[in-house]
Amino acid sequence: MTIFPGKKSIWLREAYLEKNHGTAESLDTLLQQAVKYCPQAEILWLMGAKEKWLANDVNAARAILMEAFRANPDSEQIWLAAVKLESENNEQDRARELLARARDRAGTERVWMKSAQLEREIPDLERAASLLDQALKKFPQAPKLWMMRGQVAEATNKEEARKIYQRGVRYLFFY
């Protein structure tokens, strides 16, 4: 990689070759090298973290994602990968903390939706409703957010759920 060291596509092809025909160590070495030359290539960071996670080295996956944050602080993909890592390893408090920071740094519709989804899974429906209400102020034309807000309301108050769905439909089609 001395001719085109900053070419992400070449690193990615080489990484897939190592993944399919090399060893875990050779892939790890390659990905470490690749992110030095292409620090904004989220896919290379994510690939490294996923390989560590699949090898049951959660701490190494966390370390890779922390480095990825330094290089890509506003990356929705990296934030959500870190949340998934924590959530699937039953670290709900860590996942919550990451999502709170993600809402501040990369407050996309998807980050807000994942925040509410985590609260529904915990379950903390009151917190999920609050997050969805905040999200709908920022993203009022997001049908999935309206649907999720209605679903959360269905668990406690069918009439409130009906009103939320009606508001969502009116907003989506008439504004």
DAVENFEN-V157804 format. One line per field, one symbol per residue. ss: DSSP state (h for helix, s for strand, l for the rest). psi: psi as a letter, one per 20 degrees, with the letter a starting at -180 (. if undefined). burial: # if it has 16 or more other C-alpha atoms within 10 Angstrom, else .. A space follows every 50 residues. Layout:
BEGIN
ss: ???
psi: ???
burial: ???
END
This chain:
BEGIN
ss: lllllllhhhhhhhhhhhhhhllhhhhhhhhhhhhhhllllhhhhhhhhh hhhhlllhhhhhhhhhhhhhhllllhhhhhhhhhhhhhlllhhhhhhhhh hhhhhlllhhhhhhhhhhhhhhllhhhhhhhhhhhhhhllllhhhhhhhh hhhhlllhhhhhhhhhhhhhhhhhl
psi: kigmhjoghgggghghggghibrhghgggghgggihhmhjnhhgghgggg ggghjkmhhhgggghghhghhmijogggghghgggggikkmhgggggghg hhhgglmrghggghghgghhhgpnhghgggghgghhhhmikohhggghgh hghhhhohgggghgggggggghii.
burial: .....#.#..##.##..##.......##.###.##.######.####### ###....#.###.###.##.#################....#..##.##. .##..########.######....#..##.###.##..#####.###### ###.......#..##..##......
END
